Amino acid sequence: MSRNKKLIKDTQIYAIAMFGPQLINFLLLPLFTSYFSTAEYGQWDLIVVTVSLLLPFISFEILTSVYRWLLEEKDFNKRKEIISTGFFYTIRNLTLFCFLAIFVMIYFNIEYQFLIIMMIIFNILNNFIQKCARGLGLNKQFAILGITQTIVTLVTQMLCVFVFQIRIETFFIGAIVGNASSFLLGCYMLKFHQYLAINYFSKQLSESLLKYSIPIIPGAVSFWVMNSSDRFIISAFLGLSANGIYSVANKLPVLINMVKSIFQLAWQDSAILSYKDQDRDQYYSEIFKRYFRFLMPSCTILITLTPFLMKLIVADHFYIAWKYTAILFLGAVFLALSDFWGAAYHGSKNTKVILKTTLIGAMVNIIVNLLLIQLIGLYAAAISTVVGFFVMWLIRMKSKSKTFEIDIDKKDFIILFSILVSFLILTYLENVVINAVLVLMSLALFYLYNKDVLSKLFKFLVAKVKK
C-alpha cells in the first residue's frame, strides 16, 4: 500500500473512532450547561487539568515509547518483550502511586480523592492498551476502543444525571467506567495475555524506553502549563465561575482539535514509518500543503459560525464565552501546526526538541497571561494561549537541530492567515448580516482551496452509491 493511501485509510479509521464520540459530546453540551452551574463546571475543569498534570509523572510516558518501538517491530517475541517491559514498568509505577495516594488520604482531606485515584489508574491502563493497539497496527481495534469508551462514558453520565440526579460526581463515574470498559475490551480484542510474560521483562530495553520517554515528561508538563495553567490563573484572579465560562469557550475549538487529532494519529504513524525514505522531505512538504489548505479555511468557517453556534448550544449564562472561543480557534491552528512538526521529530526520535520548544511556549503563555489578566480579564487567557502555541511552532519550524525540511507555500500562508485574522476581527462587530456574509465567504474559500479533494470525494461517493 502506498504512503498516501495508507495515510488516507488510517485517517478514515481514526475519524470513525473520534468524530462520532466528539459529535455526541458536542450535542450534549446544552444538557450539561443547563444542569451544571458555571462554578461546578469550573471545579471539574480544574480537577481534569490537575489529573492531566499528574499522569506523565505517574506513567513516565513509557506508553509512548512502547507505541514508538512497536511501530517498527514485526517479530512477535520482540513485540512481547516491548509490551511486557512497558506494562510491568507501568504496573510498578501505579503500585507506588497507590501507596503514596493512601498516605495522602490518611493525612490530607482532599475532596473526591478516591474517585480521582481510580480515574488516574484506569486512564493510564486504557491509554496503554490503546497505544499497544496503534503500535501493533490494529487501527480498527483502536477505533472500536475509542468509540466504546465514549459511548459507555456518555451513557453512564446520562444515567447519573437523569436517573440518579448526581452532581459533579457524574463526571468522575463516567470517566472511570468508560476507561475501565475500554481497557477490558482492549485486553480481550488484542489477546493481551499472549504478550505478557514476566521473564520477557528487559532491564536494557526499559532503559532505552525511558531514554526516549523521560524528555517527553517535562514536555508534557510544559504542554499542560500552556494548555491548562490558564485555568488556575483564571480561578485565582477571576474566580471559579469565570473558569467555567472559559471551559465552555474551549468546547468549540475542540472541533479543530478533533480534526487535528484524527489526522495527527495517522500522520504520526506515517511520519515515523517514512522517516528513512529518500524523498521524505518532499513527502512531508506535500502533505503539509494539503493539510494547511484544509485546516485554515475550516477554522475560518468555524470562527464566523461561533456566535450562531454558541447561541444554539449553550445556556444563556454561558453565551458570553463565544468572545473567547473565536480567539481560541487561532490557538488551535498554531497547535495543529506545532504537532505536525512534532510528528516529524518523533520520526527521528528527537524528543529533546519537542521538550525545549514546549518549555519555551509554556513560559511565554504564563508570562503573557499574568501580565494581561487583570487588564483584560478572560481575553488574557485566550491571547496567551495563541501566543504560546505560535512561539512553540515557530521554534520547531526554525530549529537547527532538525534533520528534515518542510517547505511552506508562502503565498498560501499569507493569504489564508490574513483572511482568517480579518474575519476574526469582523466577527466582533456582532452584526448578523456581516456574520452571515462572512460564513458564505468562508465556505467559498474552503471550496476554492480544496475543490480537487472535494471533486475526488464526490466521485468516490457516487461510485459507492452506484455499486
N, C-alpha and C positions, 0 to 999 in steps of 0.2 A: 504494500500500500504506500502511495506517495506521501510526502510530508504534509502537503496541503490537504489531501483527502483525510489523512489521519487527524489533522488539526480540526477540520470541519466535523468529522464524526465524533471526536471527543467533546467538542464544544456542544454538539447537539445532545449528547448524553448528559453532560453536566448541566445543560439548560433544563432538561427534564427534571433533574434532581433538585434544582434550585428555584426555577421560575414559579412552578406551581405552589410550593410552600411559601415563597415570599409574597405571591399574589394573595394567598389566604391570609397571611399576616397583615397585608395592606388593607384587605377588605374588613378585617376585624378591628381595625383602628377606631372606627366610630363607636363600636361597642365598648372598648376599653377606655377611651377618653371620656365616655359618658358615665361609666361605672366607677372609675378611679379618679380621685382628686389630683390636682396638679402636684400637691405635696407628696402623695403616695407614689405617683409616677416618678417624682424626683428622688424619693428614697430608694425605690427599686433600681433606678438608674445608677445611683451611687454604689449600691451593692454589686451590680453587674460589673461596673468598671473596676471595683476593688478586687473581685474574683479574677478578672482578666489580668490584673497585675500579679496576682499570686501564682497563676498557672505556669508561667515559664520557670519560676524558681522551684516549683514542686516537680515538674516533669523534666527539667533540664533540657527541654526541647529535643529530647532523644528521639521522639516520634518523627520529627522532621528528618533526622539523619537516617532513620530506618527507611522512610519513603525514598530518600535520595539513593541509598545503596541498593534497595530492591529494584529500582527502576532499570538499573544497568545489569543486574544479575539474573541469569536464566537457570542456573543449576539449582536443583531442588535442595540439596544438602546445604549449599551456601545460603540459600534463602532461609532455610530452617535455622541456620546459625545466626543470621541477621535478626530474625524475628524473636528467637529465643533470648538472645543477648539483650535486645531492646526491651522486650516485655518484662523479663525478670529484673532488669535495672529499674524499670518503671514501677513494678510492684514493690521493690525495696524502698524507693522514694515515697510511695504512697503510704507504706507502713510507718516510716519515720514521720511523715506528715501527721498521721493519725495519732501517734504518741504525743507529738507536740501539741496537736489540737486538744487532746484530752487534758493536758497540763493547763492550757489556756482556759478551757472550760471550767476547770476547778477554781482557778484564781481570778478569773475575769468574767463578768456577766455581760456577754455580747448578745444582742438581740438576734434571734433566728440562727444561733451558732450551729446547732445540729443540722439544720437544713442547708446551711452554707457548706459544711463539711461534705455532706452527701452529694451536693451539687458539683463540688470540685472533683470528687472521686470519680463519679460517673462521666463527667465531662472529659477527663483525661483518658479514661478507658475507652470511651466512644471515639475520641479523636485518634487514639492509637489504632483501633481496628479499621477506621476509615482510611487512615494513612497507609495501612498494610494493603487494603483493597486497591488503592491507587497504585502503589508501588508494584503490586503483582499484576497490574494491567487489567484488573477486574473492574472496569469503569461502570459497567451496567449494574454490578452489585453495589458499587459505591453510590450510584444514583438511587437505587432501591432503599438503601440505608438512610440516605438523606431525606427521602420522601416519607419513609416510615417514622423517622424521628419527629418531623414536623407535624404530621397528622396526629400522632399519639400525643404530642405536646399540646396541640390546639384542642383536641377533644377533651383532654384532661383539664385544661384551663376552663373550657366552656362548662364542664360538669361542676367544677369548683364554683364558678360564678352563678350559673342558673339553678343548680340543684342544691348545693351546699352553702351558697352565699358567703364564700370565704373571701377575705380581703387580699392583702398583699401576699399572703402565703400561697395564693393561686399561682404566682409566677414561679416560686420555688418548686412546688409539687409538679407543675407541668414540665419544668426543665429536668428534674430528676427522673421522672417516669419516661420522658422522651429519650433522654440519653441512655438510660438503662435498657430500654426496649431495643434501641438501635444496636447497642453493644452485644446483647444476647443474640439478636438476629444475625449480626455480623459473624459471631463465633460459629453459628450453625452454617451460614452460607459459604464461608471461607474454609470450612472444616479446620478451624483454627487449631484444634488439638494436635493435628498432624505436624504442625510447625513448631510445637513446643516440646522441648526436652532439656532438662537441667544440665545434662552433660554436653549440650551444644552451646552453653554459655561460654563466650570467649572474652577473656580479660583484654587481650590485644585488640580485638575488634571493638570492644567497649571504649577503649582509649581513642581509637580512630573516630568512632561515632561522636564522642564527646568533643574531640578536637574540632569537628565540624559544627556541632550544635552549641557549644559554650558561647562563641561570639554572637549567636542568634539571641541569647538570653538578654543581654543589655540592649540589643537591637529591638527585641520585642517589648522590653520595658520602655525604651525611648519612644517606640511607636505608641505604646499605651499613653505615655505622657503627652504626646502630640494629639492623640485621638480622644483621650479621656480626662486629662488633667483639667480641661475646661470645666468639667462638672464640679470638681472640688472648689475651684476658684469662684465659679458662679454661686455655689452654695454658701461659701464663706462671705462673699461680698454682697450678694443679692438675695440669698435665701433659697429654700427648697422649692418653693412654688416657681421661681424663675428657672430653676434647673428642670422642673417638669415641663415648662414651656420649651426650653432648649432641647429636651429629649424628644419631644414631638416634632420639633423643627428638623431633627435628623432623620425622621421617618421617610420622607420623600427622597432625599439623596440616597437612601438605601437602594432605590431603583437603579441608579447609576452604579452604585457599588455592587449590586447584584449582577448587572451585565458585566462589570469588570471582573467580578469573582468567577463567573461562569467561564469567561474567556481565559482568565488568568490560570485557572486549573489546567485547562487544555494547553495553553501556551507554555506553562512551566514544564509540562511533560515534553513538549516539542522542542523547547529551547535547550533542555538538558540533552535529549537524545540526538539533536542535530549539531551540538556544540563543536564536534570534531570534524564536521563536514567542510570541504574546501570552499564551498560557496555560502558558508554560514552568514557572513555579514550581509551579502546580497539578500539572502532569505529573510534575515531579521528585519532589514530595512523595508522590504516589500510588505511583510506582514504588518509592520508598524504603520505604513502609509494607509493601508486599508482600515486598520483599527482606528487610527486618528480620524479618518473621514467618516467613520460611523459614530465615534464617541462624541465629537464636538457638536454636530448638528442634533444628535439625540439629547444632549444636555441642554442645548438652546431651546428645544421644544419643551422640555420639562420645566425650565425656568419660566417661560412665558405662560405655561399652564398652571404654575404654582398657586396664584391667587384663586383660580377657579376650583382646583382640586382640594385645597385646604378648606374652602367654604363647604364642600360636599362631604368631606370625610372626617372632620373633627368637630367636637362640640364648640360652641361659641366662645367659651372662656379659653380655648386653645388657639383660636383663629390668628391671633397676632403672631404666632410662630412662623407664618409664611414669610415675614420680612427677613428672617434669619435663614430660612430654608433656601431662598434664592441664592444667597451668598455661599452657602454650604455646598451647593451644586458645583460651584467653581473649585472648591476644595476637593471635591470628589474627582474632578477631572485631573488635577495635579497628582492626586494619589494614584489614579489609574496609570498615568504616565510613569510615575516612580516605580510602580510594581512591574511595568513592562521591562524596564531596565533591570529591576531586581531579579527577574526570572533568568535573564542572561548571566547575571553574576552567580546565581545558583548553578548555572550550567558549568561555570569554571571553578565551582566550589570556593569562590572568593567571597565568603560571608563577612569578611572584615570590612569591606567597602560598604556593605549594607548596614553594618553596625555604625560605622563612622557617620554616614550620611543621615541615618535616623537620629543619632545623638544630636547632631547639629540642628536638624529640623525641630527636634523636641525643645531644645534650648530657645530657639527663635520663637517657637509657639508660646512658651511660658512668658518670656520677656515681653512680647507684644501684648499678650493678654493682660498681664499685670499693669503695664503702662496705660492701657486704654480702658480697663473695666469700669473704673469709677467715672470716666469721662463720657463714655457712650454705651454703657450697660452691656446687654447681650450681644450687641454688634461686635464688641471687642472679641468675644469668643469665636464668632464666625470668621471675622477677618484674620485673627491669629492662626486659625486652622488653615486658611487659604495660604497665608504667607509661609507657614511651616512646611506644608506639603510642596509648595513651589520651590523653596530653598532645597529641600531634600531631592527633588527631581533634578534641579539644575546641577547640583554637585555630582549626582550619579551620572548625569549625561556628560559632564566635563572631566570626570575623574581620569587622571593619567595612568592609574593602575589597572584600568580595564584592558582586556585582551581581545575586545571585539569592537566593531564600529556599527552604529545605527544611524543612517543618514536621515535627516529631516527635510521634507519638502518645505522650504522657507515660505514660498508663496501660499501654500495651503495653510501653514501655521498662522501667518499674519492675517489673512482674510478671515479664517474661521474664528480665530481668537478675538479679533476686533469686532466681529458681528456678535459673538456671544456676550462680550462685555457691554456693548452698546444696547443690546436687547435687555440685558440685566438692569441697566440704569433706567431705561424707558419703562420697565415693569413697575418701578416705584412711583410712577405718576398716578397709578391706581385708576386709570381710565379704562373702562370696559371696552370701548371701541378700539382704542390703541392696542390693548392687550389682545383682542381678537385678531387684529391685523398682524400683530407680531407672531401669533400662533400659526397663521396661514403662511406667513413668510418663512417661518422656521421649518414647516413641513415641506415647502418648496425647496428650501436649502438642503434638507435631508435627501430629497429625491434627486436633486442635481448632482450631489456628490456620491450617491450610491445607486444610480439608475442601472448600472451594469449588473450589480449584485441583485437588485430587485427584479431585473428582467430575467436573470437566470433562475431566481427563486420562483417567479411566476411560471416559467416554462416547466420547471421541475414539478410544481404542484398540479399543473394542467395534465402533465404526463401521468402523474399518480392517479388523478381522478379518472382519466380515460381507461386506465388498467382495471 
